[in-house]
Amino acid sequence: MKRIKRRYLALQIEMETAPTEREFIDAIWAAVGKLYGEVGASTTGLALISFDGERKLAVVRVWLASLPIVRASLASMVSVAGKGAAIHVLCVSGTLKALRNSEKCL
């Protein structure tokens, strides 16, 4: 059986007030579902690893094969919880350790 490779994305949330964890992950799932439908969303392996509301940073995990799907969906997001927002991918890494040790990521 082949091992599923994962990638971790460090995200910067640009909006006036920080959303809650639930609002943020729901907005990502909605964006993926809107662009690629239920089947496309189910192939992403999307999971929220960490969320910092004060610094407006988040880390999500996706499967390597679905990385372009998730990045396109993040780029298409214009609102989170009904408020205008933009999501920027700061860094992509294969491990959490490398992501957290990188100076430009977090």
PyMOL commands that set and color helices and strands:
alter all, ss='L'
color gray80, all
select helices_A, chain A and resi 21-42+64-76+96-101
alter helices_A, ss='H'
color red, helices_A
select strands_A, chain A and resi 6-14+47-52+57-63+79-80+83-84+86-93
alter strands_A, ss='S'
color yellow, strands_A
deselect
rebuild
show_as cartoon
